[in-house]
């Protein structure tokens, strides 16, 4: 899995990079179909808003890409929320793209079971 971490008009500190790597590697252990992850984060510099951090991620998998975006008070909180959103989307993707047993495959498996039972008896 390839992991790209970038900061939009902000330097990527080693702590933030390590934290994002830990969270994204955790995702990759559970979902083997992940090919690449792109994470971009930024902090708002507006005087009116409290210091908000936003994180965006795009996960490349076989089929359509999965993306999520969050806002929080700190980068770490934004990454935590981003991970939760990505897990939900990956579970949904896994459920829709999991191979289902066709009627032919079901018939073959049933025939194998019957033949095993008859050969024992």
C-alpha positions in Angstrom: 0.0 0.0 0.0 1.2 3.5 -0.9 0.6 6.3 1.6 0.8 10.0 0.6 0.6 12.6 3.4 0.6 16.3 2.5 -0.2 19.4 4.3 -2.0 22.2 2.5 0.0 25.4 3.3 1.3 23.8 6.5 4.4 21.7 7.3 3.9 18.1 8.2 5.3 17.5 11.6 6.8 14.1 12.5 4.2 13.5 15.2 1.3 14.1 12.8 2.9 12.0 10.1 3.4 9.1 12.5 -0.2 9.4 13.8 -1.7 9.4 10.3 0.5 6.4 9.3 -0.6 4.5 12.3 -4.3 5.1 11.6 -4.1 4.3 7.9 -2.0 1.2 8.4 -4.7 0.0 10.8 -7.2 0.4 8.0 -5.0 -1.5 5.5 -4.7 -4.5 7.9 -8.4 -4.9 8.0 -9.1 -4.2 4.3 -6.6 -5.9 1.9 -8.1 -4.3 -1.2 -6.6 -0.9 -0.5 -4.0 0.1 -3.1 -3.2 3.7 -2.2 -4.2 6.3 0.3 -3.8 10.1 -0.2 -4.3 12.3 3.0 -4.3 16.1 2.8 -4.8 18.2 5.9 -4.9 21.9 6.6 -5.5 24.4 9.4 -7.8 27.4 9.1 -6.0 30.7 9.6 -9.1 32.9 9.7 -9.3 35.3 12.6 -13.1 34.7 13.1 -13.0 31.0 13.3 -11.4 29.0 16.1 -8.4 27.2 15.0 -10.0 24.5 12.9 -8.2 21.6 11.2 -9.6 19.7 8.3 -8.5 16.4 6.9 -9.3 14.8 3.5 -8.5 11.3 2.3 -8.9 9.4 -0.9 -8.5 5.6 -0.9 -7.9 3.9 -4.1 -9.4 0.5 -4.3 -10.5 -1.8 -7.2 -13.5 0.0 -8.5 -14.6 3.6 -7.5 -12.3 5.5 -5.1 -13.5 6.1 -1.6 -13.1 9.6 -0.1 -14.0 11.4 3.1 -13.5 14.8 4.6 -13.7 16.1 8.2 -13.3 19.2 10.3 -12.3 19.3 14.0 -10.5 21.5 16.5 -7.1 19.7 16.1 -5.4 17.7 13.4 -5.5 14.6 15.6 -9.2 14.8 16.2 -9.8 15.4 12.5 -7.7 12.2 11.7 -9.7 10.2 14.2 -13.0 11.2 12.7 -11.6 10.7 9.2 -10.7 7.1 10.2 -14.2 6.4 11.5 -15.8 7.7 8.2 -13.4 5.7 6.1 -14.1 2.5 8.1 -17.8 2.9 7.5 -17.3 3.5 3.8 -14.9 0.5 3.4 -17.3 -1.8 5.2 -20.1 -0.7 2.9 -17.8 -1.2 -0.1 -16.8 -4.6 1.1 -20.4 -5.7 1.5 -21.4 -4.6 -2.0 -18.4 -6.1 -3.7 -18.0 -9.3 -1.9 -18.3 -12.3 -4.2 -21.7 -14.0 -3.9 -22.2 -17.7 -4.6 -24.0 -18.2 -7.9 -26.6 -20.9 -8.4 -24.2 -23.0 -10.4 -21.6 -22.9 -7.6 -24.3 -23.7 -5.0 -25.3 -26.7 -7.0 -21.7 -27.9 -7.4 -21.1 -27.6 -3.7 -24.4 -29.4 -2.9 -23.5 -32.2 -5.3 -20.0 -32.6 -3.7 -21.7 -32.9 -0.2 -24.1 -35.6 -1.5 -21.3 -37.6 -3.1 -19.2 -37.5 0.1 -22.2 -38.7 2.1 -22.9 -41.6 -0.3 -19.3 -42.6 -0.5 -19.1 -43.0 3.3 -22.3 -45.0 3.5 
